[in-house]
Amino acid sequence: MLLLGDARLPTGGHTQSGGLEPALLAGMAAGDIPAYLTTRLRTTTLVDAATAVVALRTLRAGGAVELVEQAWAARTPSHVVRQASEELGRGYERLLTRLDDLTPRPVRRGEPRPIAVARLAARLDVAATDLARVICHDDVQSVCAAALKLAPLDPVDTVAWALDVAPLVERVVAQVADLRTPADIPAPAAPAAEIWQHAHATAPRRLFRA
């Protein structure tokens, strides 16, 4: 259900390329997109998946997620990247309000994508491993979908990329599945990607927000 109602709905995710457009504008070759997917899974996506799992367990224990969000922000130093994640989070929050009832109500302050998805997973009684897998799959598919708009590619190639990184996705899921506290969230860095996204934020011509 989460995969059918993910952030590529017209709630905001269709405006995001998973950092791919900034990378290509910075000079990365289209042939390097598979390596980009791998790097992203080991850094940005890993942090998001871990944050989502910890947030889910915190919510189920009746706790507040402020400390989880602070831990995520400390591992996401770029305000540009944080803002893009918060835009996606607002889209998920709108989806959650419609699942709760049919009367739209004001959306809360934008939470980052991993915490917003954790709220949705708590509402739908999704397991922690499945939540982590959804975070990874959504990230991979966002990059692959954007690639078809940004580079001359055969769609079969992007499907192959997603299949090729599936074992790495499962390793990420296993790595984060048992995390419980904000301090458990890993802190890998992707400084080049953050620099690219900073430049992209002020680019005069772009298809995606980030």
MIFI-996367 format. One record per atom (N, C-alpha, C): atom name; x, z, y. Coordinates in nm, 4 decimals. Each point is the difference from the previous one (the first is absolute). Example, Ala and Ser with C-alpha at 12.3 -4.5 7.8 and 13.67 -1.06 7.14 Angstrom:
MIFI-996367
R    a         xx         zz         yy
R    N     1.3190     0.7800    -0.5690
R   CA    -0.0890     0.0000     0.1190
R    C     0.0900     0.0000     0.1200
R    N    -0.0350    -0.0720     0.1050
R   CA     0.0820     0.0060     0.1190
R    C    -0.0770     0.0730     0.1090
//
This chain:
MIFI-996367
R    a         xx         zz         yy
R    N     0.0830     0.0000    -0.1203
R   CA    -0.0830     0.0000     0.1203
R    C     0.0866     0.0000     0.1255
R    N     0.1095     0.0773    -0.0029
R   CA     0.0900     0.0014     0.1158
R    C     0.0625    -0.1369     0.0217
R    N     0.0314    -0.0688    -0.1086
R   CA     0.0623    -0.1316     0.0142
R    C    -0.0989    -0.1012     0.0565
R    N    -0.1283     0.0168    -0.0302
R   CA    -0.1007    -0.0901     0.0556
R    C    -0.0271     0.0314     0.1459
R    N     0.0145     0.1267     0.0383
R   CA    -0.0283     0.0401     0.1370
R    C     0.1240     0.0478     0.0704
R    N     0.1074    -0.0766    -0.0072
R   CA     0.1279     0.0455     0.0555
R    C     0.0127    -0.0397     0.1467
R    N     0.1183     0.0205     0.0547
R   CA     0.0188    -0.0182     0.1443
R    C     0.0069    -0.1457     0.0418
R    N    -0.0174    -0.0946    -0.0916
R   CA    -0.0055    -0.1393     0.0425
R    C    -0.1433    -0.0418     0.0343
R    N    -0.0939     0.0932    -0.0093
R   CA    -0.1334    -0.0258     0.0543
R    C     0.0106    -0.0183     0.1514
R    N    -0.1045    -0.0520     0.0637
R   CA     0.0055    -0.0166     0.1468
R    C    -0.0056     0.1343     0.0745
R    N     0.0680     0.0993    -0.0513
R   CA     0.0122     0.1286     0.0676
R    C     0.1388     0.0173     0.0581
R    N     0.0865    -0.1005    -0.0153
R   CA     0.1300     0.0067     0.0648
R    C     0.1157    -0.0535    -0.0813
R    N    -0.0062     0.0116    -0.1337
R   CA     0.1148    -0.0354    -0.0815
R    C     0.0349    -0.1476     0.0034
R    N    -0.0992    -0.0854     0.0279
R   CA     0.0287    -0.1433     0.0055
R    C     0.0902    -0.0342     0.1187
R    N     0.0242     0.0960     0.0868
R   CA     0.0889    -0.0233     0.1145
R    C     0.1434     0.0416    -0.0294
R    N     0.0263     0.0510    -0.1202
R   CA     0.1320     0.0542    -0.0324
R    C     0.0698    -0.0884    -0.1038
R    N     0.1307    -0.0166     0.0140
R   CA     0.0765    -0.0800    -0.0961
R    C     0.0954     0.0847    -0.0825
R    N    -0.0124     0.1327     0.0103
R   CA     0.0945     0.0851    -0.0710
R    C     0.1420    -0.0162     0.0515
R    N     0.0131    -0.0310     0.1279
R   CA     0.1321    -0.0178     0.0588
R    C     0.0648    -0.1340    -0.0297
R    N    -0.0716    -0.0884    -0.0706
R   CA     0.0615    -0.1273    -0.0383
R    C     0.0185    -0.0925     0.1189
R    N    -0.1017    -0.0119     0.0853
R   CA     0.0159    -0.0894     0.1151
R    C     0.1176     0.0419     0.0880
R    N     0.0168     0.1301     0.0323
R   CA     0.1190     0.0391     0.0763
R    C     0.1302    -0.0384    -0.0698
R    N     0.0028     0.0130    -0.1329
R   CA     0.1219    -0.0334    -0.0745
R    C     0.0317    -0.1490     0.0089
R    N    -0.1027    -0.0828    -0.0164
R   CA     0.0226    -0.1443     0.0062
R    C     0.0373    -0.0440     0.1414
R    N    -0.0632     0.0591     0.0999
R   CA     0.0343    -0.0335     0.1384
R    C     0.1426     0.0423     0.0335
R    N     0.0484     0.1032    -0.0679
R   CA     0.1370     0.0466     0.0240
R    C     0.1038    -0.0850    -0.0722
R    N    -0.0457    -0.0952    -0.0826
R   CA     0.0932    -0.0911    -0.0650
R    C     0.0083     0.0118    -0.1502
R    N    -0.0753     0.0899    -0.0605
R   CA     0.0018     0.0097    -0.1455
R    C    -0.0567    -0.1275    -0.0610
R    N     0.0640    -0.0533    -0.1022
R   CA    -0.0459    -0.1224    -0.0644
R    C    -0.1189     0.0276    -0.0908
R    N    -0.0877    -0.0991    -0.0132
R   CA    -0.1161     0.0167    -0.0871
R    C     0.0420     0.0282    -0.1439
R    N     0.1144    -0.0524    -0.0386
R   CA     0.0493     0.0249    -0.1349
R    C     0.0374     0.1446    -0.0261
R    N     0.0114     0.0783     0.1065
R   CA     0.0349     0.1414    -0.0151
R    C    -0.1226     0.0909    -0.0071
R    N    -0.1194    -0.0577     0.0021
R   CA    -0.1204     0.0834    -0.0019
R    C    -0.0078     0.0865    -0.1261
R    N     0.0343    -0.0517    -0.1211
R   CA    -0.0020     0.0889    -0.1168
R    C     0.0914     0.1216     0.0164
R    N     0.1183    -0.0209     0.0574
R   CA     0.0900     0.1132     0.0244
R    C    -0.0580     0.0935     0.1043
R    N    -0.0705    -0.0558     0.0984
R   CA    -0.0664     0.0820     0.1008
R    C    -0.1062     0.0885    -0.0641
R    N    -0.0780    -0.0559    -0.0917
R   CA    -0.1010     0.0785    -0.0706
R    C     0.0634     0.1172    -0.0738
R    N     0.1106    -0.0276    -0.0685
R   CA     0.0690     0.1051    -0.0751
R    C     0.0502     0.1099     0.0927
R    N     0.0620    -0.0408     0.1104
R   CA     0.0513     0.0980     0.0961
R    C    -0.1123     0.0825     0.0584
R    N    -0.1104    -0.0639     0.0334
R   CA    -0.1124     0.0724     0.0591
R    C    -0.0585     0.1012    -0.0992
R    N    -0.0113    -0.0396    -0.1273
R   CA    -0.0510     0.0927    -0.1005
R    C     0.0892     0.1236    -0.0125
R    N     0.1294    -0.0179     0.0178
R   CA     0.0933     0.1118    -0.0165
R    C     0.0118     0.0869     0.1245
R    N    -0.0602    -0.0448     0.1105
R   CA     0.0142     0.0750     0.1251
R    C    -0.1379     0.0330     0.0579
R    N    -0.0518    -0.0873     0.0839
R   CA    -0.1257     0.0260     0.0696
R    C    -0.1152     0.0286    -0.0953
R    N    -0.0143    -0.0816    -0.1028
R   CA    -0.1122     0.0177    -0.0927
R    C     0.0147     0.1279    -0.0801
R    N     0.1232     0.0329    -0.0385
R   CA     0.0247     0.1251    -0.0715
R    C    -0.0444     0.1199     0.0825
R    N     0.0354     0.0001     0.1277
R   CA    -0.0408     0.1104     0.0881
R    C    -0.1519     0.0067     0.0103
R    N    -0.0650    -0.1137     0.0168
R   CA    -0.1455    -0.0015     0.0114
R    C    -0.0671     0.0480    -0.1283
R    N     0.0491    -0.0459    -0.1141
R   CA    -0.0597     0.0409    -0.1276
R    C     0.0167     0.1498    -0.0221
R    N     0.1195     0.0508     0.0312
R   CA     0.0237     0.1438    -0.0154
R    C    -0.0877     0.0803     0.0948
R    N    -0.0121    -0.0465     0.1240
R   CA    -0.0842     0.0689     0.0980
R    C    -0.1451     0.0027    -0.0454
R    N    -0.0479    -0.1102    -0.0519
R   CA    -0.1391    -0.0071    -0.0455
R    C    -0.0262     0.0984    -0.1136
R    N     0.0929     0.0072    -0.0948
R   CA    -0.0172     0.0911    -0.1138
R    C    -0.0017     0.1452     0.0469
R    N     0.0938     0.0360     0.0862
R   CA     0.0042     0.1377     0.0504
R    C    -0.1256     0.0305     0.0822
R    N    -0.0439    -0.0949     0.0820
R   CA    -0.1219     0.0203     0.0786
R    C    -0.1214     0.0174    -0.0904
R    N    -0.0078    -0.0786    -0.1061
R   CA    -0.1124     0.0116    -0.0931
R    C    -0.0043     0.1389    -0.0623
R    N     0.1142     0.0482    -0.0446
R   CA     0.0023     0.1336    -0.0619
R    C    -0.0319     0.1081     0.1030
R    N     0.0460    -0.0191     0.1220
R   CA    -0.0306     0.0962     0.1059
R    C    -0.1494     0.0044     0.0285
R    N    -0.0629    -0.1164     0.0084
R   CA    -0.1439    -0.0062     0.0257
R    C    -0.0793     0.0632    -0.1133
R    N     0.0408    -0.0264    -0.1225
R   CA    -0.0732     0.0562    -0.1143
R    C     0.0162     0.1512    -0.0096
R    N     0.1088     0.0514     0.0559
R   CA     0.0203     0.1447     0.0018
R    C    -0.0701     0.0650     0.1188
R    N    -0.0661    -0.0812     0.0819
R   CA    -0.0711     0.0530     0.1159
R    C     0.0879     0.0234     0.1208
R    N     0.1205    -0.0562    -0.0009
R   CA     0.0935     0.0194     0.1103
R    C    -0.0120    -0.1068     0.1066
R    N     0.0700     0.0208     0.1088
R   CA     0.0067    -0.0969     0.1095
R    C     0.1216    -0.0892    -0.0193
R    N    -0.0089    -0.1234     0.0481
R   CA     0.1061    -0.0969    -0.0255
R    C     0.0959    -0.0151     0.1183
R    N    -0.0098     0.0876     0.0999
R   CA     0.0867    -0.0146     0.1164
R    C     0.1482     0.0046    -0.0371
R    N     0.0385     0.0919    -0.0876
R   CA     0.1407     0.0100    -0.0394
R    C     0.0441    -0.1232    -0.0795
R    N    -0.0915    -0.0553    -0.0773
R   CA     0.0313    -0.1229    -0.0742
R    C     0.0226    -0.1144     0.0980
R    N    -0.0863    -0.0088     0.1008
R   CA     0.0160    -0.1057     0.1000
R    C     0.1306     0.0177     0.0775
R    N     0.0347     0.1231     0.0324
R   CA     0.1266     0.0238     0.0696
R    C     0.1189    -0.0422    -0.0850
R    N    -0.0067     0.0267    -0.1304
R   CA     0.1081    -0.0409    -0.0899
R    C     0.0103    -0.1513    -0.0058
R    N    -0.1154    -0.0674    -0.0041
R   CA     0.0008    -0.1468     0.0001
R    C     0.0602    -0.0527     0.1303
R    N    -0.0396     0.0582     0.1135
R   CA     0.0505    -0.0460     0.1295
R    C     0.1508     0.0208     0.0104
R    N     0.0505     0.1094    -0.0558
R   CA     0.1439     0.0253     0.0038
R    C     0.0766    -0.1041    -0.0799
R    N    -0.0654    -0.0583    -0.0986
R   CA     0.0629    -0.1022    -0.0836
R    C    -0.0326    -0.1402     0.0484
R    N    -0.0770    -0.0087     0.1086
R   CA    -0.0381    -0.1286     0.0600
R    C     0.0329     0.0089     0.1483
R    N     0.1281    -0.0049     0.0353
R   CA     0.0404     0.0295     0.1378
R    C    -0.0467    -0.1008     0.1039
R    N    -0.0296    -0.1226    -0.0407
R   CA    -0.0409    -0.1023     0.0964
R    C    -0.1452     0.0196     0.0421
R    N    -0.0232     0.0156     0.1297
R   CA    -0.1373     0.0153     0.0472
R    C    -0.0802    -0.1284    -0.0205
R    N     0.0683    -0.1132    -0.0037
R   CA    -0.0689    -0.1275    -0.0240
R    C    -0.0554    -0.0026    -0.1421
R    N     0.0792     0.0428    -0.0965
R   CA    -0.0447     0.0037    -0.1392
R    C    -0.1109     0.1031    -0.0169
R    N     0.0146     0.1142     0.0652
R   CA    -0.1045     0.1027    -0.0101
R    C    -0.1319    -0.0511     0.0572
R    N     0.0072    -0.0692     0.1136
R   CA    -0.1222    -0.0513     0.0612
R    C    -0.0695    -0.1011    -0.0903
R    N     0.0763    -0.0878    -0.0640
R   CA    -0.0598    -0.0984    -0.0912
R    C    -0.0695     0.0710    -0.1156
R    N     0.0624     0.1046    -0.0536
R   CA    -0.0597     0.0753    -0.1096
R    C    -0.1273     0.0704     0.0443
R    N    -0.0006     0.0511     0.1217
R   CA    -0.1189     0.0678     0.0515
R    C    -0.1149    -0.0981     0.0214
R    N     0.0310    -0.1228     0.0381
R   CA    -0.1042    -0.1019     0.0140
R    C    -0.0654    -0.0273    -0.1356
R    N     0.0821    -0.0093    -0.1040
R   CA    -0.0542    -0.0189    -0.1343
R    C    -0.0818     0.1219    -0.0417
R    N     0.0501     0.1184     0.0357
R   CA    -0.0715     0.1217    -0.0355
R    C    -0.1395     0.0049     0.0595
R    N    -0.0142    -0.0473     0.1228
R   CA    -0.1327    -0.0018     0.0622
R    C    -0.0952    -0.0917    -0.0767
R    N     0.0530    -0.1092    -0.0519
R   CA    -0.0835    -0.0895    -0.0799
R    C    -0.0498     0.0684    -0.1259
R    N     0.0884     0.0718    -0.0675
R   CA    -0.0422     0.0736    -0.1189
R    C    -0.1003     0.1094     0.0357
R    N     0.0215     0.0652     0.1142
R   CA    -0.0918     0.1052     0.0413
R    C    -0.1406    -0.0568     0.0223
R    N    -0.0088    -0.1186     0.0585
R   CA    -0.1320    -0.0619     0.0178
R    C    -0.0652    -0.0270    -0.1348
R    N     0.0820    -0.0452    -0.0953
R   CA    -0.0537    -0.0240    -0.1342
R    C    -0.0490     0.1303    -0.0621
R    N     0.0738     0.1074     0.0196
R   CA    -0.0392     0.1292    -0.0554
R    C    -0.1309     0.0498     0.0607
R    N    -0.0185    -0.0196     0.1308
R   CA    -0.1250     0.0457     0.0618
R    C    -0.1199    -0.0753    -0.0576
R    N     0.0176    -0.1261    -0.0347
R   CA    -0.1107    -0.0759    -0.0572
R    C    -0.0275     0.0416    -0.1438
R    N     0.1023     0.0466    -0.0711
R   CA    -0.0218     0.0495    -0.1349
R    C    -0.0715     0.1343     0.0021
R    N     0.0285     0.0812     0.1012
R   CA    -0.0611     0.1322     0.0080
R    C    -0.1483    -0.0078     0.0329
R    N    -0.0387    -0.0892     0.0885
R   CA    -0.1405    -0.0185     0.0339
R    C    -0.0143    -0.1340     0.0703
R    N    -0.1228    -0.0368     0.0276
R   CA    -0.0261    -0.1305     0.0607
R    C    -0.0114     0.0073     0.1511
R    N     0.0252     0.1167     0.0565
R   CA    -0.0062     0.0159     0.1447
R    C     0.1417     0.0050     0.0559
R    N     0.0453    -0.1042     0.0674
R   CA     0.1364     0.0027     0.0548
R    C     0.0178     0.1173     0.0949
R    N     0.1157     0.0610    -0.0046
R   CA     0.0314     0.1099     0.0898
R    C     0.1387    -0.0231     0.0580
R    N     0.0352     0.0689     0.1073
R   CA     0.1301    -0.0246     0.0627
R    C     0.1155     0.0182    -0.0981
R    N     0.0951    -0.0908     0.0078
R   CA     0.1182     0.0070    -0.0851
R    C     0.0986     0.0983     0.0612
R    N     0.0617     0.0819    -0.0864
R   CA     0.0974     0.0968     0.0481
R    C     0.1228    -0.0695     0.0579
R    N     0.0841     0.0808     0.0638
R   CA     0.1297    -0.0489     0.0459
R    C     0.0677    -0.0739    -0.1147
R    N     0.0663    -0.1083     0.0305
R   CA     0.0597    -0.0804    -0.1036
R    C     0.1045     0.0750    -0.0816
R    N    -0.0275     0.0189    -0.1285
R   CA     0.0986     0.0570    -0.0920
R    C     0.0781    -0.1149    -0.0626
R    N     0.1228     0.0222    -0.0429
R   CA     0.0756    -0.1076    -0.0641
R    C    -0.0674    -0.0458    -0.1290
R    N     0.0285    -0.1227    -0.0361
R   CA    -0.0628    -0.0603    -0.1178
R    C     0.0066     0.0887    -0.1240
R    N     0.1151     0.0565    -0.0384
R   CA     0.0023     0.0752    -0.1260
R    C    -0.0943     0.1193    -0.0015
R    N    -0.0181     0.0663     0.1147
R   CA    -0.0887     0.1157     0.0036
R    C    -0.1451    -0.0448     0.0021
R    N    -0.0285    -0.1068     0.0726
R   CA    -0.1364    -0.0529     0.0005
R    C    -0.0415    -0.0472    -0.1390
R    N     0.0906    -0.0658    -0.0708
R   CA    -0.0315    -0.0453    -0.1358
R    C    -0.0155     0.1198    -0.0929
R    N     0.0784     0.1058     0.0226
R   CA    -0.0147     0.1215    -0.0805
R    C    -0.1377     0.0617     0.0193
R    N    -0.0521    -0.0020     0.1226
R   CA    -0.1356     0.0506     0.0243
R    C    -0.1026    -0.0823    -0.0782
R    N     0.0193    -0.1302     0.0013
R   CA    -0.0905    -0.0874    -0.0731
R    C     0.0116     0.0261    -0.1506
R    N     0.1214     0.0196    -0.0489
R   CA     0.0208     0.0277    -0.1425
R    C    -0.0633     0.1327    -0.0404
R    N     0.0084     0.0995     0.0885
R   CA    -0.0640     0.1283    -0.0286
R    C    -0.1509    -0.0170    -0.0079
R    N    -0.0547    -0.0816     0.0887
R   CA    -0.1446    -0.0251     0.0007
R    C    -0.0441    -0.0715    -0.1272
R    N     0.0843    -0.0879    -0.0530
R   CA    -0.0352    -0.0807    -0.1171
R    C     0.0530     0.0588    -0.1303
R    N     0.0633     0.1180     0.0075
R   CA     0.0544     0.0674    -0.1183
R    C     0.1024    -0.0871    -0.0731
R    N     0.0930    -0.0548     0.0766
R   CA     0.1063    -0.0846    -0.0538
R    C     0.1196     0.0869    -0.0405
R    N     0.0598    -0.0284    -0.1132
R   CA     0.1164     0.0755    -0.0465
R    C     0.1213    -0.0289     0.0863
R    N     0.0938     0.0948     0.0027
R   CA     0.1195    -0.0149     0.0831
R    C     0.0810    -0.1231    -0.0385
R    N     0.0134    -0.0252    -0.1296
R   CA     0.0773    -0.1178    -0.0424
R    C    -0.0675    -0.1286     0.0437
R    N    -0.1330    -0.0037    -0.0090
R   CA    -0.0722    -0.1198     0.0425
R    C     0.0094    -0.0188     0.1510
R    N    -0.0020     0.1107     0.0738
R   CA     0.0156    -0.0095     0.1454
R    C     0.1361    -0.0579     0.0363
R    N     0.1052     0.0495    -0.0634
R   CA     0.1341    -0.0519     0.0274
R    C     0.0096    -0.1483    -0.0338
R    N    -0.0648    -0.0380    -0.1098
R   CA     0.0031    -0.1409    -0.0406
R    C    -0.0752    -0.0874     0.1006
R    N    -0.1097     0.0491     0.0528
R   CA    -0.0753    -0.0744     0.1007
R    C     0.0830    -0.0195     0.1264
R    N     0.0686     0.1067     0.0450
R   CA     0.0856    -0.0104     0.1187
R    C     0.1043    -0.1092    -0.0198
R    N     0.0646     0.0008    -0.1163
R   CA     0.1043    -0.1000    -0.0276
R    C    -0.0586    -0.1405    -0.0095
R    N    -0.1086    -0.0127    -0.0736
R   CA    -0.0612    -0.1317    -0.0183
R    C    -0.0468    -0.0569     0.1340
R    N    -0.0617     0.0835     0.0809
R   CA    -0.0490    -0.0463     0.1303
R    C     0.1152    -0.0487     0.0864
R    N     0.1117     0.0728    -0.0035
R   CA     0.1155    -0.0388     0.0798
R    C     0.0572    -0.1339    -0.0472
R    N     0.0148    -0.0137    -0.1314
R   CA     0.0532    -0.1249    -0.0560
R    C    -0.0916    -0.1164     0.0335
R    N    -0.1296     0.0186    -0.0188
R   CA    -0.0936    -0.1093     0.0237
R    C    -0.0110    -0.0347     0.1480
R    N     0.0153     0.0996     0.0873
R   CA    -0.0022    -0.0297     0.1436
R    C     0.1155    -0.0912     0.0379
R    N     0.1188     0.0296    -0.0535
R   CA     0.1169    -0.0845     0.0278
R    C    -0.0203    -0.1394    -0.0592
R    N    -0.0474    -0.0058    -0.1235
R   CA    -0.0180    -0.1300    -0.0655
R    C    -0.1055    -0.0846     0.0708
R    N    -0.1086     0.0635     0.0424
R   CA    -0.1041    -0.0753     0.0707
R    C     0.0519    -0.0512     0.1332
R    N     0.0772     0.0818     0.0705
R   CA     0.0551    -0.0426     0.1287
R    C     0.1015    -0.1128    -0.0192
R    N     0.0744     0.0050    -0.1095
R   CA     0.1025    -0.1022    -0.0248
R    C    -0.0606    -0.1398    -0.0038
R    N    -0.1203    -0.0110    -0.0552
R   CA    -0.0641    -0.1316    -0.0094
R    C    -0.0381    -0.0548     0.1368
R    N    -0.0159     0.0866     0.0974
R   CA    -0.0318    -0.0444     0.1355
R    C     0.1246    -0.0250     0.0834
R    N     0.1121     0.0556    -0.0430
R   CA     0.1212    -0.0024     0.0828
R    C     0.1067    -0.0960    -0.0493
R    N    -0.0084    -0.0439    -0.1245
R   CA     0.1055    -0.0846    -0.0564
R    C    -0.0629    -0.1055    -0.0900
R    N     0.0664    -0.1155    -0.0155
R   CA    -0.0522    -0.1050    -0.0883
R    C     0.0242     0.0377    -0.1459
R    N    -0.0990     0.0596    -0.0625
R   CA     0.0149     0.0534    -0.1349
R    C    -0.1114    -0.0495    -0.0908
R    N     0.0290    -0.0013    -0.1281
R   CA    -0.1020    -0.0227    -0.1013
R    C    -0.0646     0.1350    -0.0309
R    N    -0.1328     0.0112     0.0042
R   CA    -0.0641     0.1286    -0.0294
R    C     0.0406     0.0593    -0.1340
R    N     0.0350    -0.0854    -0.0956
R   CA     0.0436     0.0500    -0.1301
R    C     0.1275     0.0833     0.0140
R    N     0.0838    -0.0379     0.0972
R   CA     0.1237     0.0754     0.0204
R    C    -0.0291     0.1447     0.0385
R    N    -0.0976     0.0199     0.0884
R   CA    -0.0291     0.1371     0.0437
R    C    -0.0584     0.0829    -0.1145
R    N    -0.0788    -0.0641    -0.0869
R   CA    -0.0505     0.0708    -0.1183
R    C     0.1163     0.0413    -0.0892
R    N     0.0966    -0.0902    -0.0155
R   CA     0.1178     0.0320    -0.0813
R    C     0.0787     0.1158     0.0600
R    N     0.0116     0.0029     0.1322
R   CA     0.0713     0.1109     0.0643
R    C    -0.0687     0.1325    -0.0310
R    N    -0.1316     0.0013     0.0121
R   CA    -0.0745     0.1240    -0.0267
R    C     0.0180     0.0448    -0.1448
R    N     0.0002    -0.0945    -0.0919
R   CA     0.0213     0.0346    -0.1405
R    C     0.1429     0.0484    -0.0238
R    N     0.0942    -0.0608     0.0679
R   CA     0.1406     0.0377    -0.0201
R    C     0.0285     0.1428     0.0450
R    N    -0.0687     0.0457     0.1048
R   CA     0.0271     0.1356     0.0491
R    C    -0.0887     0.1047    -0.0677
R    N    -0.0873    -0.0423    -0.0913
R   CA    -0.0890     0.0953    -0.0672
R    C     0.0762     0.1130    -0.0690
R    N     0.1124    -0.0274    -0.0695
R   CA     0.0738     0.1123    -0.0601
R    C     0.0521     0.0987     0.1049
R    N     0.0430    -0.0509     0.1147
R   CA     0.0458     0.0892     0.1061
R    C    -0.1168     0.0813     0.0553
R    N    -0.1156    -0.0607     0.0121
R   CA    -0.1187     0.0738     0.0432
R    C    -0.0242     0.1190    -0.0930
R    N     0.0100    -0.0235    -0.1307
R   CA    -0.0238     0.1084    -0.0951
R    C     0.1066     0.1088     0.0110
R    N     0.1222    -0.0377     0.0337
R   CA     0.1043     0.1017     0.0194
R    C    -0.0290     0.0839     0.1235
R    N    -0.0475    -0.0655     0.1059
R   CA    -0.0383     0.0751     0.1205
R    C    -0.1145     0.0952    -0.0320
R    N    -0.0985    -0.0478    -0.0739
R   CA    -0.1135     0.0849    -0.0379
R    C     0.0484     0.1217    -0.0773
R    N     0.0879    -0.0214    -0.0960
R   CA     0.0522     0.1117    -0.0789
R    C     0.0803     0.0964     0.0861
R    N     0.0706    -0.0532     0.0985
R   CA     0.0836     0.0833     0.0870
R    C    -0.0826     0.0939     0.0870
R    N    -0.1185    -0.0446     0.0404
R   CA    -0.0787     0.0800     0.0954
R    C    -0.1166     0.0738    -0.0650
R    N    -0.0282    -0.0282    -0.1256
R   CA    -0.1235     0.0480    -0.0618
R    C    -0.0140     0.1516    -0.0001
R    N     0.1101     0.0733    -0.0107
R   CA    -0.0076     0.1457    -0.0127
R    C     0.0355     0.0739     0.1292
R    N     0.0130    -0.0708     0.1112
R   CA     0.0355     0.0660     0.1252
R    C    -0.1161     0.0841     0.0511
R    N     0.0342     0.1138     0.0635
R   CA    -0.1056     0.0932     0.0392
R    C     0.0120     0.0519     0.1434
R    N     0.1184     0.0015     0.0569
R   CA     0.0168     0.0575     0.1335
R    C     0.0624    -0.1020     0.0944
R    N    -0.0183     0.0172     0.1306
R   CA     0.0619    -0.0932     0.0960
R    C     0.1505    -0.0121    -0.0167
R    N     0.0658     0.1094    -0.0383
R   CA     0.1454    -0.0049    -0.0178
R    C     0.0404    -0.0884    -0.1168
R    N    -0.0931    -0.0263    -0.0927
R   CA     0.0302    -0.0841    -0.1161
R    C     0.0054    -0.1484     0.0341
R    N    -0.0547    -0.0387     0.1143
R   CA    -0.0063    -0.1424     0.0352
R    C     0.1411    -0.0527     0.0237
R    N     0.0417    -0.1046    -0.0714
R   CA     0.1351    -0.0545     0.0199
R    C     0.0150    -0.0605     0.1386
R    N     0.1254    -0.0198     0.0401
R   CA     0.0268    -0.0469     0.1369
R    C     0.1010    -0.1141     0.0022
R    N    -0.0295    -0.1129    -0.0671
R   CA     0.0885    -0.1154     0.0110
R    C    -0.0170    -0.0670     0.1358
R    N     0.1008    -0.0745     0.0420
R   CA    -0.0032    -0.0626     0.1320
R    C     0.0017    -0.1525    -0.0121
R    N    -0.0654    -0.0651     0.0970
R   CA     0.0004    -0.1469     0.0094
R    C     0.0223    -0.0379     0.1455
R    N     0.1185     0.0307     0.0538
R   CA     0.0224    -0.0185     0.1443
R    C    -0.0116    -0.1439     0.0469
R    N     0.0456    -0.0963    -0.0798
R   CA    -0.0099    -0.1400     0.0430
R    C    -0.1454    -0.0405     0.0183
R    N    -0.0853     0.0385    -0.0959
R   CA    -0.1418    -0.0349     0.0103
R    C    -0.0634     0.0631     0.1232
R    N     0.0397     0.1230     0.0320
R   CA    -0.0553     0.0659     0.1182
R    C     0.0448    -0.0704     0.1286
R    N     0.1256    -0.0428     0.0048
R   CA     0.0493    -0.0736     0.1168
R    C    -0.0774    -0.1305     0.0161
R    N    -0.0228    -0.0693    -0.1112
R   CA    -0.0765    -0.1250     0.0060
R    C    -0.1407     0.0241     0.0523
R    N    -0.0633     0.1076    -0.0446
R   CA    -0.1369     0.0269     0.0433
R    C    -0.0059     0.0400     0.1473
R    N     0.1038     0.0672     0.0490
R   CA     0.0050     0.0327     0.1424
R    C     0.0042    -0.1275     0.0833
R    N     0.0835    -0.0962    -0.0408
R   CA     0.0095    -0.1263     0.0729
R    C    -0.1313    -0.0772    -0.0087
R    N    -0.0644     0.0065    -0.1159
R   CA    -0.1233    -0.0740    -0.0223
R    C    -0.1145     0.0513     0.0883
R    N     0.0032     0.1278     0.0313
R   CA    -0.1091     0.0607     0.0779
R    C    -0.0161    -0.0638     0.1369
R    N     0.1070    -0.0587     0.0520
R   CA    -0.0064    -0.0633     0.1320
R    C     0.0208    -0.1508    -0.0071
R    N    -0.0037    -0.0555    -0.1204
R   CA     0.0167    -0.1450    -0.0157
R    C    -0.1189    -0.0728     0.0609
R    N     0.0225    -0.1075     0.0772
R   CA    -0.1111    -0.0684     0.0673
R    C    -0.0874    -0.0812    -0.0935
R    N     0.0544    -0.0406    -0.1162
R   CA    -0.0770    -0.0813    -0.0934
R    C     0.0105     0.0616    -0.1385
R    N    -0.1116     0.0389    -0.0541
R   CA    -0.0010     0.0613    -0.1333
R    C    -0.1390    -0.0127    -0.0603
R    N    -0.0059    -0.0053    -0.1309
R   CA    -0.1272    -0.0070    -0.0703
R    C    -0.0517     0.1381    -0.0374
R    N     0.0899     0.0935    -0.0226
R   CA    -0.0367     0.1329    -0.0483
R    C     0.0412     0.1063     0.1005
R    N    -0.0677     0.1130    -0.0063
R   CA     0.0347     0.1123     0.0871
R    C     0.1331     0.0612    -0.0405
R    N     0.0249     0.0040    -0.1310
R   CA     0.1239     0.0624    -0.0486
R    C     0.0350    -0.0544    -0.1379
//
